[in-house]
Amino acid sequence: LPQRLASLAASAQEETWQSRQQFQAQRQEMARLQEELSRARQDGERWASALQRAQREALEREATRGAEQARQQELIRDMKGRLLQLLREKDALWQKTEGIDTPVSSPVPRDPGLCARCHKDFRLLSRRYSCRLCQGKVCHTCSVDMGKHGRCCLICYQQRQPQAT
């Protein structure tokens, strides 16, 4: 019996030692897991902070974009208003000038051998043209080719087509 008790005591000591070893290993594992949990919580807090910052920045960008879009819409509205105003002014000016198609005769020179505009002598190399609108005699420099309508003097051309000046 004493041998049996000694054997049981040795086996109990062995089990106790193994239990202590397992307990130590579990304690170390638990410490490692707590450390990982702590790091995971810190990472989670950093990610939550980064997410909040990103959401704040997104809201600020959205607000800025909304303000820019409103400013651009206002600018478009102003430009459309200005365009309508310019169209009204153009129509008013067109109505004022609608009846001004009658040509004003150019001053006819006293000497038929001179250009009515620059008073240059007509010679062999300077050709004389008759204005189709006022019938004045002008040189090549003082006349404009109107295509199939012939040539006319600069004064009549400018009166007929004011945008050409």
Chimera marker file (.cmm) of the C-alpha trace (Angstrom):
<marker_set name="trace">
<marker id="1" x="0.000" y="0.000" z="0.000" r="1" g="1" b="0" radius="0.5"/>
<marker id="2" x="2.740" y="2.534" z="0.715" r="1" g="1" b="0" radius="0.5"/>
<marker id="3" x="4.145" y="1.795" z="-2.682" r="1" g="1" b="0" radius="0.5"/>
<marker id="4" x="0.783" y="2.310" z="-4.243" r="1" g="1" b="0" radius="0.5"/>
<marker id="5" x="0.348" y="5.554" z="-2.333" r="1" g="1" b="0" radius="0.5"/>
<marker id="6" x="3.782" y="6.697" z="-3.433" r="1" g="1" b="0" radius="0.5"/>
<marker id="7" x="2.926" y="5.773" z="-7.021" r="1" g="1" b="0" radius="0.5"/>
<marker id="8" x="-0.389" y="7.628" z="-6.747" r="1" g="1" b="0" radius="0.5"/>
<marker id="9" x="1.366" y="10.614" z="-5.192" r="1" g="1" b="0" radius="0.5"/>
<marker id="10" x="3.984" y="10.599" z="-7.982" r="1" g="1" b="0" radius="0.5"/>
<marker id="11" x="1.291" y="10.330" z="-10.629" r="1" g="1" b="0" radius="0.5"/>
<marker id="12" x="-0.689" y="13.141" z="-8.893" r="1" g="1" b="0" radius="0.5"/>
<marker id="13" x="2.469" y="15.275" z="-8.847" r="1" g="1" b="0" radius="0.5"/>
<marker id="14" x="3.036" y="14.486" z="-12.515" r="1" g="1" b="0" radius="0.5"/>
<marker id="15" x="-0.572" y="15.444" z="-13.333" r="1" g="1" b="0" radius="0.5"/>
<marker id="16" x="-0.240" y="18.575" z="-11.238" r="1" g="1" b="0" radius="0.5"/>
<marker id="17" x="2.962" y="19.504" z="-13.011" r="1" g="1" b="0" radius="0.5"/>
<marker id="18" x="1.320" y="18.873" z="-16.433" r="1" g="1" b="0" radius="0.5"/>
<marker id="19" x="-1.739" y="20.851" z="-15.336" r="1" g="1" b="0" radius="0.5"/>
<marker id="20" x="0.525" y="23.710" z="-14.261" r="1" g="1" b="0" radius="0.5"/>
<marker id="21" x="2.348" y="23.525" z="-17.602" r="1" g="1" b="0" radius="0.5"/>
<marker id="22" x="-0.977" y="23.598" z="-19.493" r="1" g="1" b="0" radius="0.5"/>
<marker id="23" x="-2.165" y="26.409" z="-17.242" r="1" g="1" b="0" radius="0.5"/>
<marker id="24" x="1.030" y="28.383" z="-17.967" r="1" g="1" b="0" radius="0.5"/>
<marker id="25" x="0.663" y="27.739" z="-21.725" r="1" g="1" b="0" radius="0.5"/>
<marker id="26" x="-2.991" y="28.790" z="-21.605" r="1" g="1" b="0" radius="0.5"/>
<marker id="27" x="-2.055" y="31.873" z="-19.575" r="1" g="1" b="0" radius="0.5"/>
<marker id="28" x="0.593" y="32.807" z="-22.170" r="1" g="1" b="0" radius="0.5"/>
<marker id="29" x="-1.880" y="32.138" z="-25.008" r="1" g="1" b="0" radius="0.5"/>
<marker id="30" x="-4.453" y="34.295" z="-23.236" r="1" g="1" b="0" radius="0.5"/>
<marker id="31" x="-1.912" y="37.116" z="-22.798" r="1" g="1" b="0" radius="0.5"/>
<marker id="32" x="-0.991" y="36.869" z="-26.498" r="1" g="1" b="0" radius="0.5"/>
<marker id="33" x="-4.679" y="36.930" z="-27.488" r="1" g="1" b="0" radius="0.5"/>
<marker id="34" x="-5.336" y="39.914" z="-25.193" r="1" g="1" b="0" radius="0.5"/>
<marker id="35" x="-2.421" y="41.723" z="-26.809" r="1" g="1" b="0" radius="0.5"/>
<marker id="36" x="-3.801" y="40.932" z="-30.284" r="1" g="1" b="0" radius="0.5"/>
<marker id="37" x="-7.245" y="42.084" z="-29.157" r="1" g="1" b="0" radius="0.5"/>
<marker id="38" x="-5.717" y="45.338" z="-27.896" r="1" g="1" b="0" radius="0.5"/>
<marker id="39" x="-3.928" y="45.875" z="-31.220" r="1" g="1" b="0" radius="0.5"/>
<marker id="40" x="-7.111" y="45.023" z="-33.126" r="1" g="1" b="0" radius="0.5"/>
<marker id="41" x="-9.055" y="47.563" z="-31.046" r="1" g="1" b="0" radius="0.5"/>
<marker id="42" x="-6.404" y="50.221" z="-31.740" r="1" g="1" b="0" radius="0.5"/>
<marker id="43" x="-6.514" y="49.386" z="-35.462" r="1" g="1" b="0" radius="0.5"/>
<marker id="44" x="-10.308" y="49.538" z="-35.335" r="1" g="1" b="0" radius="0.5"/>
<marker id="45" x="-10.172" y="52.948" z="-33.673" r="1" g="1" b="0" radius="0.5"/>
<marker id="46" x="-7.687" y="54.203" z="-36.302" r="1" g="1" b="0" radius="0.5"/>
<marker id="47" x="-9.862" y="52.857" z="-39.122" r="1" g="1" b="0" radius="0.5"/>
<marker id="48" x="-12.987" y="54.391" z="-37.564" r="1" g="1" b="0" radius="0.5"/>
<marker id="49" x="-11.151" y="57.720" z="-37.243" r="1" g="1" b="0" radius="0.5"/>
<marker id="50" x="-9.951" y="57.495" z="-40.856" r="1" g="1" b="0" radius="0.5"/>
<marker id="51" x="-13.479" y="56.627" z="-41.983" r="1" g="1" b="0" radius="0.5"/>
<marker id="52" x="-14.937" y="59.612" z="-40.133" r="1" g="1" b="0" radius="0.5"/>
<marker id="53" x="-12.277" y="61.887" z="-41.632" r="1" g="1" b="0" radius="0.5"/>
<marker id="54" x="-12.974" y="60.535" z="-45.133" r="1" g="1" b="0" radius="0.5"/>
<marker id="55" x="-16.719" y="61.021" z="-44.648" r="1" g="1" b="0" radius="0.5"/>
<marker id="56" x="-16.136" y="64.591" z="-43.422" r="1" g="1" b="0" radius="0.5"/>
<marker id="57" x="-13.919" y="65.338" z="-46.438" r="1" g="1" b="0" radius="0.5"/>
<marker id="58" x="-16.500" y="63.808" z="-48.787" r="1" g="1" b="0" radius="0.5"/>
<marker id="59" x="-19.219" y="66.006" z="-47.282" r="1" g="1" b="0" radius="0.5"/>
<marker id="60" x="-17.005" y="69.072" z="-47.641" r="1" g="1" b="0" radius="0.5"/>
<marker id="61" x="-16.244" y="68.196" z="-51.286" r="1" g="1" b="0" radius="0.5"/>
<marker id="62" x="-19.945" y="67.650" z="-51.936" r="1" g="1" b="0" radius="0.5"/>
<marker id="63" x="-20.760" y="71.040" z="-50.407" r="1" g="1" b="0" radius="0.5"/>
<marker id="64" x="-18.004" y="72.716" z="-52.452" r="1" g="1" b="0" radius="0.5"/>
<marker id="65" x="-19.184" y="71.007" z="-55.628" r="1" g="1" b="0" radius="0.5"/>
<marker id="66" x="-22.772" y="72.043" z="-54.899" r="1" g="1" b="0" radius="0.5"/>
<marker id="67" x="-21.708" y="75.651" z="-54.402" r="1" g="1" b="0" radius="0.5"/>
<marker id="68" x="-19.629" y="75.574" z="-57.616" r="1" g="1" b="0" radius="0.5"/>
<marker id="69" x="-22.528" y="74.055" z="-59.527" r="1" g="1" b="0" radius="0.5"/>
<marker id="70" x="-24.882" y="76.748" z="-58.196" r="1" g="1" b="0" radius="0.5"/>
<marker id="71" x="-22.353" y="79.435" z="-59.197" r="1" g="1" b="0" radius="0.5"/>
<marker id="72" x="-22.065" y="77.970" z="-62.699" r="1" g="1" b="0" radius="0.5"/>
<marker id="73" x="-25.853" y="77.794" z="-63.063" r="1" g="1" b="0" radius="0.5"/>
<marker id="74" x="-26.068" y="81.440" z="-62.012" r="1" g="1" b="0" radius="0.5"/>
<marker id="75" x="-23.384" y="82.326" z="-64.553" r="1" g="1" b="0" radius="0.5"/>
<marker id="76" x="-25.288" y="80.448" z="-67.282" r="1" g="1" b="0" radius="0.5"/>
<marker id="77" x="-28.486" y="82.249" z="-66.290" r="1" g="1" b="0" radius="0.5"/>
<marker id="78" x="-26.676" y="85.612" z="-66.433" r="1" g="1" b="0" radius="0.5"/>
<marker id="79" x="-25.151" y="84.769" z="-69.828" r="1" g="1" b="0" radius="0.5"/>
<marker id="80" x="-28.557" y="83.778" z="-71.211" r="1" g="1" b="0" radius="0.5"/>
<marker id="81" x="-30.009" y="87.050" z="-69.936" r="1" g="1" b="0" radius="0.5"/>
<marker id="82" x="-27.157" y="89.011" z="-71.530" r="1" g="1" b="0" radius="0.5"/>
<marker id="83" x="-27.628" y="87.089" z="-74.799" r="1" g="1" b="0" radius="0.5"/>
<marker id="84" x="-31.335" y="87.953" z="-74.830" r="1" g="1" b="0" radius="0.5"/>
<marker id="85" x="-30.500" y="91.587" z="-74.116" r="1" g="1" b="0" radius="0.5"/>
<marker id="86" x="-27.967" y="91.659" z="-76.970" r="1" g="1" b="0" radius="0.5"/>
<marker id="87" x="-30.482" y="90.025" z="-79.324" r="1" g="1" b="0" radius="0.5"/>
<marker id="88" x="-33.067" y="92.671" z="-78.415" r="1" g="1" b="0" radius="0.5"/>
<marker id="89" x="-30.504" y="95.425" z="-79.018" r="1" g="1" b="0" radius="0.5"/>
<marker id="90" x="-29.533" y="93.850" z="-82.344" r="1" g="1" b="0" radius="0.5"/>
<marker id="91" x="-33.189" y="93.667" z="-83.396" r="1" g="1" b="0" radius="0.5"/>
<marker id="92" x="-33.754" y="97.286" z="-82.376" r="1" g="1" b="0" radius="0.5"/>
<marker id="93" x="-30.705" y="98.417" z="-84.362" r="1" g="1" b="0" radius="0.5"/>
<marker id="94" x="-31.763" y="96.325" z="-87.334" r="1" g="1" b="0" radius="0.5"/>
<marker id="95" x="-35.210" y="97.925" z="-87.273" r="1" g="1" b="0" radius="0.5"/>
<marker id="96" x="-33.621" y="101.381" z="-87.106" r="1" g="1" b="0" radius="0.5"/>
<marker id="97" x="-31.370" y="100.647" z="-90.098" r="1" g="1" b="0" radius="0.5"/>
<marker id="98" x="-33.886" y="98.693" z="-92.161" r="1" g="1" b="0" radius="0.5"/>
<marker id="99" x="-34.790" y="101.621" z="-94.392" r="1" g="1" b="0" radius="0.5"/>
<marker id="100" x="-31.204" y="102.810" z="-94.984" r="1" g="1" b="0" radius="0.5"/>
<marker id="101" x="-30.612" y="100.920" z="-98.230" r="1" g="1" b="0" radius="0.5"/>
<marker id="102" x="-30.740" y="103.930" z="-100.518" r="1" g="1" b="0" radius="0.5"/>
<marker id="103" x="-27.239" y="104.709" z="-101.753" r="1" g="1" b="0" radius="0.5"/>
<marker id="104" x="-25.801" y="108.141" z="-101.152" r="1" g="1" b="0" radius="0.5"/>
<marker id="105" x="-24.141" y="109.395" z="-104.261" r="1" g="1" b="0" radius="0.5"/>
<marker id="106" x="-20.418" y="109.904" z="-104.151" r="1" g="1" b="0" radius="0.5"/>
<marker id="107" x="-19.126" y="113.336" z="-104.943" r="1" g="1" b="0" radius="0.5"/>
<marker id="108" x="-18.512" y="113.341" z="-108.671" r="1" g="1" b="0" radius="0.5"/>
<marker id="109" x="-15.223" y="115.025" z="-109.561" r="1" g="1" b="0" radius="0.5"/>
<marker id="110" x="-15.290" y="118.042" z="-111.770" r="1" g="1" b="0" radius="0.5"/>
<marker id="111" x="-12.608" y="116.547" z="-113.958" r="1" g="1" b="0" radius="0.5"/>
<marker id="112" x="-13.740" y="113.216" z="-115.478" r="1" g="1" b="0" radius="0.5"/>
<marker id="113" x="-10.090" y="112.201" z="-115.741" r="1" g="1" b="0" radius="0.5"/>
<marker id="114" x="-9.717" y="111.988" z="-111.923" r="1" g="1" b="0" radius="0.5"/>
<marker id="115" x="-10.845" y="109.354" z="-109.408" r="1" g="1" b="0" radius="0.5"/>
<marker id="116" x="-13.881" y="110.558" z="-107.427" r="1" g="1" b="0" radius="0.5"/>
<marker id="117" x="-12.324" y="109.284" z="-104.183" r="1" g="1" b="0" radius="0.5"/>
<marker id="118" x="-8.526" y="109.777" z="-104.257" r="1" g="1" b="0" radius="0.5"/>
<marker id="119" x="-8.358" y="112.241" z="-107.206" r="1" g="1" b="0" radius="0.5"/>
<marker id="120" x="-5.733" y="110.119" z="-108.977" r="1" g="1" b="0" radius="0.5"/>
<marker id="121" x="-5.339" y="110.638" z="-112.756" r="1" g="1" b="0" radius="0.5"/>
<marker id="122" x="-6.657" y="107.861" z="-114.969" r="1" g="1" b="0" radius="0.5"/>
<marker id="123" x="-3.876" y="106.847" z="-117.329" r="1" g="1" b="0" radius="0.5"/>
<marker id="124" x="-2.884" y="103.880" z="-119.357" r="1" g="1" b="0" radius="0.5"/>
<marker id="125" x="-2.007" y="101.788" z="-116.268" r="1" g="1" b="0" radius="0.5"/>
<marker id="126" x="-4.723" y="103.048" z="-113.907" r="1" g="1" b="0" radius="0.5"/>
<marker id="127" x="-8.075" y="101.787" z="-115.065" r="1" g="1" b="0" radius="0.5"/>
<marker id="128" x="-11.304" y="103.724" z="-114.560" r="1" g="1" b="0" radius="0.5"/>
<marker id="129" x="-14.335" y="101.905" z="-113.074" r="1" g="1" b="0" radius="0.5"/>
<marker id="130" x="-17.904" y="103.145" z="-113.004" r="1" g="1" b="0" radius="0.5"/>
<marker id="131" x="-19.666" y="102.617" z="-109.634" r="1" g="1" b="0" radius="0.5"/>
<marker id="132" x="-22.831" y="100.544" z="-110.221" r="1" g="1" b="0" radius="0.5"/>
<marker id="133" x="-24.643" y="102.401" z="-107.429" r="1" g="1" b="0" radius="0.5"/>
<marker id="134" x="-23.756" y="106.110" z="-107.754" r="1" g="1" b="0" radius="0.5"/>
<marker id="135" x="-22.270" y="106.044" z="-111.285" r="1" g="1" b="0" radius="0.5"/>
<marker id="136" x="-19.119" y="107.856" z="-110.073" r="1" g="1" b="0" radius="0.5"/>
<marker id="137" x="-15.750" y="107.120" z="-111.732" r="1" g="1" b="0" radius="0.5"/>
<marker id="138" x="-13.213" y="105.482" z="-109.383" r="1" g="1" b="0" radius="0.5"/>
<marker id="139" x="-9.810" y="103.794" z="-109.692" r="1" g="1" b="0" radius="0.5"/>
<marker id="140" x="-9.065" y="100.152" z="-108.912" r="1" g="1" b="0" radius="0.5"/>
<marker id="141" x="-7.806" y="100.973" z="-105.383" r="1" g="1" b="0" radius="0.5"/>
<marker id="142" x="-10.950" y="102.929" z="-104.486" r="1" g="1" b="0" radius="0.5"/>
<marker id="143" x="-13.392" y="100.316" z="-105.773" r="1" g="1" b="0" radius="0.5"/>
<marker id="144" x="-14.672" y="96.935" z="-104.557" r="1" g="1" b="0" radius="0.5"/>
<marker id="145" x="-15.551" y="93.944" z="-106.724" r="1" g="1" b="0" radius="0.5"/>
<marker id="146" x="-19.116" y="92.864" z="-105.904" r="1" g="1" b="0" radius="0.5"/>
<marker id="147" x="-18.985" y="89.711" z="-108.014" r="1" g="1" b="0" radius="0.5"/>
<marker id="148" x="-21.656" y="89.450" z="-110.698" r="1" g="1" b="0" radius="0.5"/>
<marker id="149" x="-22.993" y="92.884" z="-109.718" r="1" g="1" b="0" radius="0.5"/>
<marker id="150" x="-19.849" y="94.585" z="-110.975" r="1" g="1" b="0" radius="0.5"/>
<marker id="151" x="-17.717" y="97.065" z="-109.039" r="1" g="1" b="0" radius="0.5"/>
<marker id="152" x="-18.732" y="99.914" z="-106.775" r="1" g="1" b="0" radius="0.5"/>
<marker id="153" x="-16.880" y="102.651" z="-104.946" r="1" g="1" b="0" radius="0.5"/>
<marker id="154" x="-15.796" y="102.154" z="-101.331" r="1" g="1" b="0" radius="0.5"/>
<marker id="155" x="-18.279" y="104.728" z="-100.009" r="1" g="1" b="0" radius="0.5"/>
<marker id="156" x="-21.289" y="102.976" z="-101.555" r="1" g="1" b="0" radius="0.5"/>
<marker id="157" x="-19.964" y="99.574" z="-100.494" r="1" g="1" b="0" radius="0.5"/>
<marker id="158" x="-19.488" y="100.704" z="-96.877" r="1" g="1" b="0" radius="0.5"/>
<marker id="159" x="-22.963" y="102.248" z="-96.781" r="1" g="1" b="0" radius="0.5"/>
<marker id="160" x="-24.492" y="99.115" z="-98.203" r="1" g="1" b="0" radius="0.5"/>
<marker id="161" x="-22.590" y="96.681" z="-95.985" r="1" g="1" b="0" radius="0.5"/>
<marker id="162" x="-21.530" y="98.400" z="-92.744" r="1" g="1" b="0" radius="0.5"/>
<marker id="163" x="-20.010" y="95.214" z="-91.278" r="1" g="1" b="0" radius="0.5"/>
<marker id="164" x="-17.336" y="95.326" z="-94.002" r="1" g="1" b="0" radius="0.5"/>
<marker id="165" x="-15.671" y="98.378" z="-92.391" r="1" g="1" b="0" radius="0.5"/>
<link id1="1" id2="2" r="1" g="1" b="0" radius="0.2"/>
<link id1="2" id2="3" r="1" g="1" b="0" radius="0.2"/>
<link id1="3" id2="4" r="1" g="1" b="0" radius="0.2"/>
<link id1="4" id2="5" r="1" g="1" b="0" radius="0.2"/>
<link id1="5" id2="6" r="1" g="1" b="0" radius="0.2"/>
<link id1="6" id2="7" r="1" g="1" b="0" radius="0.2"/>
<link id1="7" id2="8" r="1" g="1" b="0" radius="0.2"/>
<link id1="8" id2="9" r="1" g="1" b="0" radius="0.2"/>
<link id1="9" id2="10" r="1" g="1" b="0" radius="0.2"/>
<link id1="10" id2="11" r="1" g="1" b="0" radius="0.2"/>
<link id1="11" id2="12" r="1" g="1" b="0" radius="0.2"/>
<link id1="12" id2="13" r="1" g="1" b="0" radius="0.2"/>
<link id1="13" id2="14" r="1" g="1" b="0" radius="0.2"/>
<link id1="14" id2="15" r="1" g="1" b="0" radius="0.2"/>
<link id1="15" id2="16" r="1" g="1" b="0" radius="0.2"/>
<link id1="16" id2="17" r="1" g="1" b="0" radius="0.2"/>
<link id1="17" id2="18" r="1" g="1" b="0" radius="0.2"/>
<link id1="18" id2="19" r="1" g="1" b="0" radius="0.2"/>
<link id1="19" id2="20" r="1" g="1" b="0" radius="0.2"/>
<link id1="20" id2="21" r="1" g="1" b="0" radius="0.2"/>
<link id1="21" id2="22" r="1" g="1" b="0" radius="0.2"/>
<link id1="22" id2="23" r="1" g="1" b="0" radius="0.2"/>
<link id1="23" id2="24" r="1" g="1" b="0" radius="0.2"/>
<link id1="24" id2="25" r="1" g="1" b="0" radius="0.2"/>
<link id1="25" id2="26" r="1" g="1" b="0" radius="0.2"/>
<link id1="26" id2="27" r="1" g="1" b="0" radius="0.2"/>
<link id1="27" id2="28" r="1" g="1" b="0" radius="0.2"/>
<link id1="28" id2="29" r="1" g="1" b="0" radius="0.2"/>
<link id1="29" id2="30" r="1" g="1" b="0" radius="0.2"/>
<link id1="30" id2="31" r="1" g="1" b="0" radius="0.2"/>
<link id1="31" id2="32" r="1" g="1" b="0" radius="0.2"/>
<link id1="32" id2="33" r="1" g="1" b="0" radius="0.2"/>
<link id1="33" id2="34" r="1" g="1" b="0" radius="0.2"/>
<link id1="34" id2="35" r="1" g="1" b="0" radius="0.2"/>
<link id1="35" id2="36" r="1" g="1" b="0" radius="0.2"/>
<link id1="36" id2="37" r="1" g="1" b="0" radius="0.2"/>
<link id1="37" id2="38" r="1" g="1" b="0" radius="0.2"/>
<link id1="38" id2="39" r="1" g="1" b="0" radius="0.2"/>
<link id1="39" id2="40" r="1" g="1" b="0" radius="0.2"/>
<link id1="40" id2="41" r="1" g="1" b="0" radius="0.2"/>
<link id1="41" id2="42" r="1" g="1" b="0" radius="0.2"/>
<link id1="42" id2="43" r="1" g="1" b="0" radius="0.2"/>
<link id1="43" id2="44" r="1" g="1" b="0" radius="0.2"/>
<link id1="44" id2="45" r="1" g="1" b="0" radius="0.2"/>
<link id1="45" id2="46" r="1" g="1" b="0" radius="0.2"/>
<link id1="46" id2="47" r="1" g="1" b="0" radius="0.2"/>
<link id1="47" id2="48" r="1" g="1" b="0" radius="0.2"/>
<link id1="48" id2="49" r="1" g="1" b="0" radius="0.2"/>
<link id1="49" id2="50" r="1" g="1" b="0" radius="0.2"/>
<link id1="50" id2="51" r="1" g="1" b="0" radius="0.2"/>
<link id1="51" id2="52" r="1" g="1" b="0" radius="0.2"/>
<link id1="52" id2="53" r="1" g="1" b="0" radius="0.2"/>
<link id1="53" id2="54" r="1" g="1" b="0" radius="0.2"/>
<link id1="54" id2="55" r="1" g="1" b="0" radius="0.2"/>
<link id1="55" id2="56" r="1" g="1" b="0" radius="0.2"/>
<link id1="56" id2="57" r="1" g="1" b="0" radius="0.2"/>
<link id1="57" id2="58" r="1" g="1" b="0" radius="0.2"/>
<link id1="58" id2="59" r="1" g="1" b="0" radius="0.2"/>
<link id1="59" id2="60" r="1" g="1" b="0" radius="0.2"/>
<link id1="60" id2="61" r="1" g="1" b="0" radius="0.2"/>
<link id1="61" id2="62" r="1" g="1" b="0" radius="0.2"/>
<link id1="62" id2="63" r="1" g="1" b="0" radius="0.2"/>
<link id1="63" id2="64" r="1" g="1" b="0" radius="0.2"/>
<link id1="64" id2="65" r="1" g="1" b="0" radius="0.2"/>
<link id1="65" id2="66" r="1" g="1" b="0" radius="0.2"/>
<link id1="66" id2="67" r="1" g="1" b="0" radius="0.2"/>
<link id1="67" id2="68" r="1" g="1" b="0" radius="0.2"/>
<link id1="68" id2="69" r="1" g="1" b="0" radius="0.2"/>
<link id1="69" id2="70" r="1" g="1" b="0" radius="0.2"/>
<link id1="70" id2="71" r="1" g="1" b="0" radius="0.2"/>
<link id1="71" id2="72" r="1" g="1" b="0" radius="0.2"/>
<link id1="72" id2="73" r="1" g="1" b="0" radius="0.2"/>
<link id1="73" id2="74" r="1" g="1" b="0" radius="0.2"/>
<link id1="74" id2="75" r="1" g="1" b="0" radius="0.2"/>
<link id1="75" id2="76" r="1" g="1" b="0" radius="0.2"/>
<link id1="76" id2="77" r="1" g="1" b="0" radius="0.2"/>
<link id1="77" id2="78" r="1" g="1" b="0" radius="0.2"/>
<link id1="78" id2="79" r="1" g="1" b="0" radius="0.2"/>
<link id1="79" id2="80" r="1" g="1" b="0" radius="0.2"/>
<link id1="80" id2="81" r="1" g="1" b="0" radius="0.2"/>
<link id1="81" id2="82" r="1" g="1" b="0" radius="0.2"/>
<link id1="82" id2="83" r="1" g="1" b="0" radius="0.2"/>
<link id1="83" id2="84" r="1" g="1" b="0" radius="0.2"/>
<link id1="84" id2="85" r="1" g="1" b="0" radius="0.2"/>
<link id1="85" id2="86" r="1" g="1" b="0" radius="0.2"/>
<link id1="86" id2="87" r="1" g="1" b="0" radius="0.2"/>
<link id1="87" id2="88" r="1" g="1" b="0" radius="0.2"/>
<link id1="88" id2="89" r="1" g="1" b="0" radius="0.2"/>
<link id1="89" id2="90" r="1" g="1" b="0" radius="0.2"/>
<link id1="90" id2="91" r="1" g="1" b="0" radius="0.2"/>
<link id1="91" id2="92" r="1" g="1" b="0" radius="0.2"/>
<link id1="92" id2="93" r="1" g="1" b="0" radius="0.2"/>
<link id1="93" id2="94" r="1" g="1" b="0" radius="0.2"/>
<link id1="94" id2="95" r="1" g="1" b="0" radius="0.2"/>
<link id1="95" id2="96" r="1" g="1" b="0" radius="0.2"/>
<link id1="96" id2="97" r="1" g="1" b="0" radius="0.2"/>
<link id1="97" id2="98" r="1" g="1" b="0" radius="0.2"/>
<link id1="98" id2="99" r="1" g="1" b="0" radius="0.2"/>
<link id1="99" id2="100" r="1" g="1" b="0" radius="0.2"/>
<link id1="100" id2="101" r="1" g="1" b="0" radius="0.2"/>
<link id1="101" id2="102" r="1" g="1" b="0" radius="0.2"/>
<link id1="102" id2="103" r="1" g="1" b="0" radius="0.2"/>
<link id1="103" id2="104" r="1" g="1" b="0" radius="0.2"/>
<link id1="104" id2="105" r="1" g="1" b="0" radius="0.2"/>
<link id1="105" id2="106" r="1" g="1" b="0" radius="0.2"/>
<link id1="106" id2="107" r="1" g="1" b="0" radius="0.2"/>
<link id1="107" id2="108" r="1" g="1" b="0" radius="0.2"/>
<link id1="108" id2="109" r="1" g="1" b="0" radius="0.2"/>
<link id1="109" id2="110" r="1" g="1" b="0" radius="0.2"/>
<link id1="110" id2="111" r="1" g="1" b="0" radius="0.2"/>
<link id1="111" id2="112" r="1" g="1" b="0" radius="0.2"/>
<link id1="112" id2="113" r="1" g="1" b="0" radius="0.2"/>
<link id1="113" id2="114" r="1" g="1" b="0" radius="0.2"/>
<link id1="114" id2="115" r="1" g="1" b="0" radius="0.2"/>
<link id1="115" id2="116" r="1" g="1" b="0" radius="0.2"/>
<link id1="116" id2="117" r="1" g="1" b="0" radius="0.2"/>
<link id1="117" id2="118" r="1" g="1" b="0" radius="0.2"/>
<link id1="118" id2="119" r="1" g="1" b="0" radius="0.2"/>
<link id1="119" id2="120" r="1" g="1" b="0" radius="0.2"/>
<link id1="120" id2="121" r="1" g="1" b="0" radius="0.2"/>
<link id1="121" id2="122" r="1" g="1" b="0" radius="0.2"/>
<link id1="122" id2="123" r="1" g="1" b="0" radius="0.2"/>
<link id1="123" id2="124" r="1" g="1" b="0" radius="0.2"/>
<link id1="124" id2="125" r="1" g="1" b="0" radius="0.2"/>
<link id1="125" id2="126" r="1" g="1" b="0" radius="0.2"/>
<link id1="126" id2="127" r="1" g="1" b="0" radius="0.2"/>
<link id1="127" id2="128" r="1" g="1" b="0" radius="0.2"/>
<link id1="128" id2="129" r="1" g="1" b="0" radius="0.2"/>
<link id1="129" id2="130" r="1" g="1" b="0" radius="0.2"/>
<link id1="130" id2="131" r="1" g="1" b="0" radius="0.2"/>
<link id1="131" id2="132" r="1" g="1" b="0" radius="0.2"/>
<link id1="132" id2="133" r="1" g="1" b="0" radius="0.2"/>
<link id1="133" id2="134" r="1" g="1" b="0" radius="0.2"/>
<link id1="134" id2="135" r="1" g="1" b="0" radius="0.2"/>
<link id1="135" id2="136" r="1" g="1" b="0" radius="0.2"/>
<link id1="136" id2="137" r="1" g="1" b="0" radius="0.2"/>
<link id1="137" id2="138" r="1" g="1" b="0" radius="0.2"/>
<link id1="138" id2="139" r="1" g="1" b="0" radius="0.2"/>
<link id1="139" id2="140" r="1" g="1" b="0" radius="0.2"/>
<link id1="140" id2="141" r="1" g="1" b="0" radius="0.2"/>
<link id1="141" id2="142" r="1" g="1" b="0" radius="0.2"/>
<link id1="142" id2="143" r="1" g="1" b="0" radius="0.2"/>
<link id1="143" id2="144" r="1" g="1" b="0" radius="0.2"/>
<link id1="144" id2="145" r="1" g="1" b="0" radius="0.2"/>
<link id1="145" id2="146" r="1" g="1" b="0" radius="0.2"/>
<link id1="146" id2="147" r="1" g="1" b="0" radius="0.2"/>
<link id1="147" id2="148" r="1" g="1" b="0" radius="0.2"/>
<link id1="148" id2="149" r="1" g="1" b="0" radius="0.2"/>
<link id1="149" id2="150" r="1" g="1" b="0" radius="0.2"/>
<link id1="150" id2="151" r="1" g="1" b="0" radius="0.2"/>
<link id1="151" id2="152" r="1" g="1" b="0" radius="0.2"/>
<link id1="152" id2="153" r="1" g="1" b="0" radius="0.2"/>
<link id1="153" id2="154" r="1" g="1" b="0" radius="0.2"/>
<link id1="154" id2="155" r="1" g="1" b="0" radius="0.2"/>
<link id1="155" id2="156" r="1" g="1" b="0" radius="0.2"/>
<link id1="156" id2="157" r="1" g="1" b="0" radius="0.2"/>
<link id1="157" id2="158" r="1" g="1" b="0" radius="0.2"/>
<link id1="158" id2="159" r="1" g="1" b="0" radius="0.2"/>
<link id1="159" id2="160" r="1" g="1" b="0" radius="0.2"/>
<link id1="160" id2="161" r="1" g="1" b="0" radius="0.2"/>
<link id1="161" id2="162" r="1" g="1" b="0" radius="0.2"/>
<link id1="162" id2="163" r="1" g="1" b="0" radius="0.2"/>
<link id1="163" id2="164" r="1" g="1" b="0" radius="0.2"/>
<link id1="164" id2="165" r="1" g="1" b="0" radius="0.2"/>
</marker_set>
